[in-house]
């Protein structure tokens, strides 16, 4: 193949694979689709497919930086200390957080875990001096780690199991005309379902995310061994639920996730209840899981918005609109959750009280 020849449409590749080997799992479908989607594009911003909280307002990243500085100071200011961000996007969050933290003496080494070449090029400018990693395995294993992941877990591929008349089966993907569709596989999967949930009604779907579970397990281990704290911010739920939450977004609109795979961002809700249990199973300290709106309010976003407006009164309306997008119950305030983790012996984190 000529070097500049565009890659074949992923849908065509899936159709050939399924024709030769049979249905593929939904987890396989989502993983390959997002790998194709993120590899060669910057999906963020008004010209992209979606906007994340750091792009809405600098207040979001600044408050995260202040949270990290506060917990680090109260833990004893141990050095060296490392800032680690998973899926850092354009680097906007890191830039804002590090600028705010620096005012209080926190100047960590910076480590960005990023797979997208297109986004790395942007991060090189936004976060000069950062080091890049394909995964956490090459991040320094000495000194406390301050880990941040905003809208990272939701893009990891999910596995879905469905209760059929014959028992539990994995949901598989097959072509159906111009799109794809899910069917129940043939292999019994009852052993993969927690015993307390096996007697669910026919048609019940259970969704799990092995990648998210592995990430939390590894982060908890790092905190246990090195000290530090972590924030995971994403849309999801803090109680165990049933049902499929798979969705796709393109050009800021929801689209069919089973049409033109690789051209839209596929995501699923994060199961924070299960992830908290995984962290605690390693002996990690779970600080709590609260709504983004409540967390940002407790950190003082309303006061910060007023301060910014006082400095630039001509931007007051835009600042207040951005604040409302971040904390409003009808916007990101309720759907998005913030989960805090810390090493044993580290203090509790602001915003998780009660």
C-alpha positions, 0 to 999 in steps of 0.5 A: 500500500502506498504510504499516503493512501488512506486507510480502508473504512473500518466498517469494511474491515469489520464486515470482512472480519465477521464474514471470515471469523463470525461476530465480534464482541461489542468490546472489540467493536468499540475498542477498534472504533475509538482507536481509529477515531483518536489516532489521527484527529483532534476531536475537541472544540467547536470545530471538532466533535465535543467540548470538555470541561477544561475547554469551557473555562479555565476555572475547571483546571485551576480548581483541580490544581488548587485541590492537588496543591492543598492535599499535597501541602497537608500531606507534608509537601513531599518531593519529588512529586509527579503530576500525571494526566491520563488522556490530557486532550489538548493539555488545557487542563494540565496548563491551567492546573499547573499554573494554579498549583505553582502559586502554592509551591507545587511544581511537579514533574509532568507526565502525560499518558497519551496515544494520539499523535495529533493531540501530542503535537498540540500538547507539546505547545500547551505543556512545555517540558512534559514527558509522554508515556503510552501507559502508566508503566513508564511513569516514575515509580518513586515519589508521590503521584498526583493523577488526574483523568478527565473524560478518560474512562468513558472512552474505554471499551465496554463489555456487555452481557445480556440475559437470554432464555438460555442464560447469560451471553455476551453481546456481539456485533454483526452487519445489518444492511448499511449499519451494524447491530448487536446480537446475543452470542452462543457461548454461555457467560453465566460465570462472568456475572456476579452471583447476586445479579444472575437471576435478573429478568430476561433482556437485562443487560449488564455493562462492565469496563475491563479497561477502567477496572484495570486502570483503577487497580493500577492507580490504586497500587501506585498510590499505595506504593508511592503516596499521592492522590487521584481525581477521576472525573467523568459522566457516569453513575455512583450506584450499580445499574443495568442497561446499555449506555453506549453512545456516539457523538459527532459534530456535537450531536448524538449519532448512531454508534453502529454506523460508520465506526471510527468516525464518531467518539464512542463512549459509555457511562462510568460505573464509579460504584464498582471502581471505588470497590476495586480501589478499596480492595487494594487498600487505597483510600476512597475519598468519595464520589460526588457530582461535579457541580457539588465538587466545584461549588465546594472548591469555590467556583462561584467566588472564582467566577466573580473574581474573573468577572471583576477583572474583565467585566466585559466578559461577565456574561461569558464567565457566568455562562461557562460556570453554569455549564460546569455546575448546572443540574441540567448541564454537566453538574449532575451527570458528571461525577468526581471520584477521589482516591488517596494513599493510606495516611494522606489527608481527606480531599476538599469537596468530598466531605459528607 
